[in-house]
Amino acid sequence: HGNDPGTPQYITVYNRQTQQSATPVYLGSTGQSTTPDNHNIPGITIDSTGILHVVLGVHHQQFQYTHSIQPYDISSWSTPLPLGTPWDQVTGSYTYVSLLCDSNDDLHLVGRWAGGGYYFRLVYLRKKAGLAWEDHKVLMAPFRNMYSCWYHKMSMDRQGKLFVNYIYYANQLSDSEIQSYEQKWPEDNVVDPDPNAPNSWLSGVTPHDPGMLVSDDGGDTWHLGTTSDLMQ
């Protein structure tokens, strides 16, 4: 977008009566790539007053947050500002937005964070209404560094209980990790294209071990979901 590097992100309005879309409004760009990066997908939510909240998607950088100036109106926006732990050029930062707004107009954000030694942790950030974004909390931390992905999705029930579903995917496995993986899931047919290279990218690896995290206090605490969490 103009002289801005990275992946531009826009918003539009679709009118269901006329079946027409409004002219897209530019929100901001993230990343430095000269071509669009499909990791940089934004999240959007709306609060009880009609203000739209957007977190711009990133790939190993800080998320950026912006909101509409007027309710139910996409014409003007706050300046996008970074949130969360500052970017680390060695190990990276955040990727993958999952964003919700609750009945208190508090914002809840879950993403992947690769900082602190290139461990791909699943983290939670919160912005209470009228306050700044809080520091992230680690929800899940793998026992190993190198590549991981959680394929996480956040949802909320009518009582405001938060649910984060995930299924864990790992790659760039060490020799001992490949051996353990093959013992547990021999049907996956893991292939190492370069056995002499450490932590090479493997084919045949698939996501495993789905789980669900639950918070029934607005994100203050989290626990692994049980049947009782799904009861009225």
Secondary structure, 3 states (H helix, E strand, C coil): CCCCCCEEEEECCEECCCCEECCCEEEEEECCCCCCCCCCCCEEEECCCCCEEEEECCEEECCEEEEECCCCCCCCECCCEECCCCCCCCCCCEEEEEEEECCCCCEEEEEEECHHHHECEEEEEEECCCCCECCCEEEECCCCCECEECCCEEEECCCCCEEEEEEEEECCCCHHHHHHHHHHCHHHCCECCCCCCCCCCCECCCCEEEEEEEECCCCCCCEECCHHHHCC
